[in-house]
Every structure is written in structure tokens, then in C-alpha cells.
Amino acid sequence: MQKLSALKQTRVYQEALEEGREEGTLAAVPLLLKAGISMEEIAEQLQLNLETVRKIAQQQT
């Protein structure tokens, strides 16, 4: 249990965790667009740059 706790404190673990969160957030964008939510609302709710949401939307078409 102590090894896991120590691992969670490492920079590598923290960066991997953040990368996973970011990938999950970006993966949600197409689903939200299909649900009819505006790009502006998606950007605001997911705390993303509007340009990022637009790029993802363009990749889907």
C-alpha cells in the first residue's frame, strides 16, 4: 500500500493521470456535439479553448 501511495506522488504518475483526463475530455467533445450542445457551451463546461472544440468538430466531418 505504501508503494502505491509513493507512486501517486511521482511526477510521472501525475503527468500520466492528467494526460488521461485530457484525452477523456477531448473524446467527449464529439459526443456532446452529436447531442446538439453548442461549441461555446462545450468549451465553457469542459474548460477548453473554443478553437480546440472547433478543430475537433472539423475532424469529425
N, C-alpha and C positions, 0 to 999 in steps of 0.2 A: 504494500500500500504506500509506503514511503517513496518507493521508486517512481510510482505513478505521480505522486504529488510533486516530486522533484522534476520529473519530465515536463509537467504542465507549467513549470516556472521558466523553462528554457525559451530562448528567443525563437529557435526553430519551431517549437511547438506552437507558440503564439502566432508566428507568421503563417504557418500551415492552417491554423484554425481560422484566421482572418481571411485567407485566400478561399477557403471552403465556404465561408459565409458570403463572400463577394460573388463567387460563382453561383451560389444558390439564389442570390438576389437577382443577378443578371438573367438567370434561367427563368425567373418568374415573369419577366417583362413580356415575352410573347403571349403567355397565358392571360395576363391581365389585359393586354391589347385585344385578344380574342373575346374577352368578356365585355368589351366595349368601354373600358376605362380610358380616359384621355391620357395622352402622353404627359401632359402637365401634371395631372393628378398622380400618375405613376411615379414620376420624378420626385414629386414632393413627398409622397408616402414612403418611398424606398430610399429617400435621401440620396438620389442620384442626380447627376447633371442632366439637364434636358437634352443636350446634344447626345449624350450616351444613349438615352432612350430612343432618340430618333435614329441613331445608327443601327441599333438592334432591330428597330421596326423595319428599316430598309433592307436588312439582311433577310428578313422573313418573307419579303415579297419577291 
